[in-house]
């Protein structure tokens, strides 16, 4: 009966090509959940790729435009060797994101927060100031608009590229 719980349910997994996310995605796909995976880029050595489940999930690739902008700027020698972060620059709590997704989807579901993780960095977010200053970068989408596009992708397409 436990496997029946996930069958046909829509599930969003962020970081689905990472170590934990790929195993979670694989497990959900095995249980016949409709999995949408949020990825930044394909990770060739990811468990998701060699498990054979990568073709059974919907993948959403975000902030590709930021990386394309970086590639276009590579002729500028002053950015050679620099590292750039592309982010909202504000701390985000997973529960807030889940709440917003549920709101967008018109769902009355209540998330179950187990809070069992240990050794996590509590307050962490990335500064995109260097990308703004050196690349003239800015996010193309607000968090809400990106989540709306993500939710649209969960219902309409096998892959959404923003």
C-alpha positions in Angstrom: 0.0 0.0 0.0 2.9 2.4 0.7 4.0 2.3 -3.0 0.4 3.1 -4.0 0.5 6.4 -2.2 2.9 7.9 -4.8 1.3 6.4 -7.9 0.1 9.2 -10.2 1.0 12.0 -7.7 2.8 15.1 -9.0 6.1 15.6 -7.1 8.7 18.3 -7.5 12.3 17.4 -6.7 14.8 20.2 -6.7 18.4 19.2 -7.4 17.3 15.9 -9.0 20.7 15.3 -10.5 22.5 15.6 -7.1 23.4 12.8 -4.8 20.3 12.8 -2.7 17.9 14.2 -5.2 18.8 11.6 -7.8 18.0 8.7 -5.4 14.8 10.4 -4.3 13.8 11.0 -7.9 14.6 7.3 -8.8 12.6 6.1 -5.9 9.6 8.2 -6.7 9.7 7.2 -10.4 9.8 3.5 -9.4 6.7 4.2 -7.4 5.1 5.7 -10.5 4.9 9.2 -9.3 4.8 12.0 -11.9 8.2 13.6 -11.1 9.3 17.1 -12.1 12.9 17.6 -11.5 14.4 21.1 -11.2 18.0 21.1 -12.5 20.6 23.7 -13.3 22.4 21.5 -15.8 22.8 17.9 -16.7 25.2 16.0 -14.4 26.7 13.2 -16.5 27.7 11.0 -13.5 24.4 11.5 -11.7 22.6 8.4 -10.4 19.6 9.8 -12.3 21.3 9.4 -15.7 22.6 5.9 -15.3 19.6 4.6 -13.5 17.5 4.8 -16.7 14.9 7.0 -15.0 16.0 10.3 -16.6 13.6 9.7 -19.5 10.7 9.1 -17.1 10.7 12.5 -15.5 10.0 16.0 -16.6 13.1 18.2 -16.2 13.0 22.0 -15.8 16.3 23.8 -16.4 16.5 27.2 -14.8 18.6 30.3 -15.3 20.2 29.0 -18.5 20.2 32.6 -19.7 22.7 33.5 -17.0 25.2 30.9 -18.2 24.7 32.0 -21.8 25.4 35.6 -20.8 28.6 34.4 -19.1 29.7 32.5 -22.2 29.1 35.6 -24.3 31.3 37.7 -22.0 34.3 35.3 -22.0 36.2 37.5 -24.4 36.5 40.1 -21.7 39.8 39.1 -20.0 38.9 40.9 -16.7 36.4 38.1 -16.0 38.8 35.2 -16.7 39.3 33.1 -13.6 36.3 34.7 -11.8 33.5 32.7 -10.2 29.9 34.0 -10.4 26.8 33.2 -8.5 23.4 33.7 -10.0 20.7 33.9 -7.4 17.8 35.8 -5.9 20.2 37.0 -3.2 17.7 36.4 -0.5 17.4 33.5 1.9 14.7 31.1 0.9 13.0 28.6 3.2 11.9 25.5 1.4 8.5 25.6 3.3 7.9 29.1 1.8 8.6 27.8 -1.7 6.4 24.8 -1.2 3.6 27.0 0.1 3.9 29.3 -3.0 3.8 26.3 -5.3 0.7 25.0 -3.6 -0.9 28.4 -3.9 -0.1 28.7 -7.6 -1.4 25.2 -8.2 -4.6 25.9 -6.3 -3.9 23.1 -3.9 -5.1 22.7 -0.3 -2.5 20.2 0.6 -0.5 20.7 3.7 3.2 19.8 3.5 4.7 17.4 6.1 7.9 18.9 7.5 9.9 16.2 9.4 12.9 18.5 10.3 15.2 15.6 10.8 18.2 16.8 8.9 21.4 17.3 10.8 24.6 19.3 10.2 22.9 21.7 7.7 24.0 25.3 7.2 21.0 27.2 8.6 21.3 30.6 6.9 22.9 30.4 3.5 22.4 32.3 0.2 24.5 33.5 -2.6 25.5 37.0 -3.6 25.1 37.8 -7.3 26.7 41.3 -6.9 29.8 40.3 -8.9 27.6 39.0 -11.8 25.5 42.2 -11.7 28.6 44.4 -11.7 30.9 42.6 -14.2 28.3 41.0 -16.5 25.4 43.4 -16.1 23.3 40.4 -15.1 19.9 40.5 -13.5 17.4 37.7 -13.0 14.9 37.4 -15.9 12.2 36.1 -13.7 10.9 36.9 -10.2 10.7 33.8 -8.0 6.9 33.8 -8.3 7.0 34.0 -12.1 9.6 31.2 -12.3 7.5 29.1 -10.0 4.4 29.8 -12.2 6.4 28.7 -15.2 7.5 25.6 -13.4 3.9 24.7 -12.4 2.8 25.2 -16.0 5.6 22.8 -17.1 4.3 20.2 -14.6 1.0 20.2 -16.4 1.8 20.8 -20.0 5.3 19.7 -21.2 8.0 17.1 -20.8 10.6 19.8 -20.4 10.4 23.5 -19.7 13.4 25.7 -20.4 13.4 29.1 -19.0 
